[in-house]
Amino acid sequence: MPSLTRCPKCGASFGPSRVRGEGLWNQGWRTGLSSNQQFVPRGELEGDVLTPSGHIVELQDGHLSRVDIELRERVYGTMVWLFDACDAHRRGRLRLALIPGREHVNFAWSRPRETLDACRRPVHLDLGESQQADGLHLVLRINRCHPKQPGRLSGSGVLYTAEAFHNWMAHDLPLTPFISKAPDHAFA
């Protein structure tokens, strides 16, 4: 039997993923969540994460069709998306324009996920460790997208540290925006 690990903050135990083929990215976001917060039955589906306030967080690191996005949003109701965009940010395809002292950022993403525009619920992007923020692991909540251009998505949003986002998922702690101290001309 695999060993379980305990969360130092809340004592919750977690073990290997129940989903065959689920990657390390999904497993990493589940770290420290109690078993009753994971794989939560909702209709014919299972929500990835259930927050203490009742939101489903859908962790998505692979392709998802428009039909699947619409189905999940209809079945889950109160939910948010967390998409893996670490590789796009690391390779410079997803760039941020940080404004010192402000929580709002602008972003530009070349070759974005094709079905992202099908999402009607809040969308968050896991950016991974950002060189723009001294290596902090960041999550971008998309607030607004500009008219679609072929092969490009741009808009504005709010940044959070991954730690703040995880604490919201696990413990319902308020999400505090990350405020940039970088020069306003910096791009990653």
N, C-alpha and C positions, 0 to 999 in steps of 0.2 A: 504494500500500500504506500502511495506517495506521501511524503511528509507535508504537513501544513505549516505555514508561516503565520505569525501573528503581527497585526498592525500595532506599532508602539503607541499610537494615539488612542485607538478605541478598543484594541484587543480582538478585533475581528480576525477570523482565520481565512486563509485563501490557499488554494492549491492549483493544480494544473487546469487548463481550460477544459470545459465540457465540449466545446465545439471542435470537431475534427478538422484539422487544417487551419485553425485560427492561429494567426501569427503573434510574434512577440509584441508588436505594437498594441494590439488589443489586450493582450495579457498584462502589459505594463500599465495600462489605464485601469484595469480591474484590481491591481495591487492594493491591498488594504481595505477592500470593500467586503462587507459581510455577505454571507451566502444568500441571505434574503434580498440583497440588492442586485443580484446578478441573475441573468437568464429568467426574467420575470414574465410569466405567461400573460399574454394580452390577445384575446381572441385566438386566431389560428397561428399567431406569431409569438416569439419570445423577445421582449425588449432586452437590450444588452445590459443596461444599468438603470436602476430605479433610485432616484435621489430621495432623501428624507421628506422633501416637500411634494413628492409625487410625480416629478418629471421623469420621463424616459429619456435616456441619453443613448442615441444610436451611434455606436463606434463603427466607422466605415473606412477601411483602408484599401478596399478593392473596388472594382466597377460595380455600379448598381444602376439598373435600368430605370427609366422614368416611371414605368408601371410599378416597380418595386418601391420606389420612393413614395409615390402616391398612396400605395397600399399601406405602407408603414405609417405615414402621416394620418391616414384615415383611422387606422386601428388604434394607434397609440394616443392620439389626441394631444395631450399636453406633453410635448417632447422638444428636444433639441438635437441637432446633428453635430457630431465631431468627426471631421474628415482628416485623414492623414495627408498632410501637404508638406511633410518634412523634406522629402527629396526635392520637390519643386523649389522650396525656399533655399535649401542648401546649394542648389545648382544655379540660383539666380533667376529662375523663371518666375518666381513669385517674389516681387520686391516691395519693400515698404518705404514710404516717405514719412519719417518720424518728425514730429514738430515738438521741440523742447517745451516741457511744461504743460503739454496738452495730452489728454488721454486719447483723443481721436487721431487716427492715422489714415493715410491714403495708401492704396495698394494697386499694383498692376501685376497680372498673372498671364503670362503667355502660355498657350496650350493648356488651359485649365481643364478640369474635369468637365466632360461634355454634358452631363445631366444635372449639374449643380443648379442650373436655373429652374429645374423642376421642383426644387425644395420651396415649400411655403412656410415651414417652421424655421426658427432661428438656426443659422449655420455658423459653426465655429470651425476654424482650420488649425490643426496642430502644426506649428511651424518648426518644431524641434528647437535645437540650440541655435539661437540667432547671433550671428557675428555683429549685427547692428546693436545688440543689447548686451555686449560683453559676455556672450555665450549663454545667457539665460534661456531656458526652455520657455517658449511663448506660445500662446493660443490667441488667434485673431477671431473676434466675432464680427461677421460681416453685417454692417448696418444698411448700406446702400450700394447698389451697383449702377454703374453708368450704362447707357445704351450699349448693347452688345456689339462688339466689333468682331469680325471673323478671326478666330484663333486667339482672342484676348478677352480678359475680364478685368475690369478696373472698378474701383469704388472706394468706400471709406468704411472704417470700423473702429473697434476698440480692442486694445491688447490686454491680455491677462497673463500672469505667469502660469505655467502648467501646475505649479503647486497650488495656487489660488483656485484654479478650475477644478483640480482633484478634490480639494477641501470642500468646495461647493457640492460636488457630486457625493462625496462620502459623508459629510457632516453638516451640510446645508449652511456652511459659513458664507457670509456675503462675499460676492465677487468684487474685489477691489481692482480697479484698472491699473495697469502698468503705465507709469509716466516716464517718457523718454527724457534723458539728459544729454542725448547725442546732438551734435550740431545739425541744424536744419537742412544742410545740403547732403547729409549722409544717405547713402543707398547701399543695400546689401545685395 
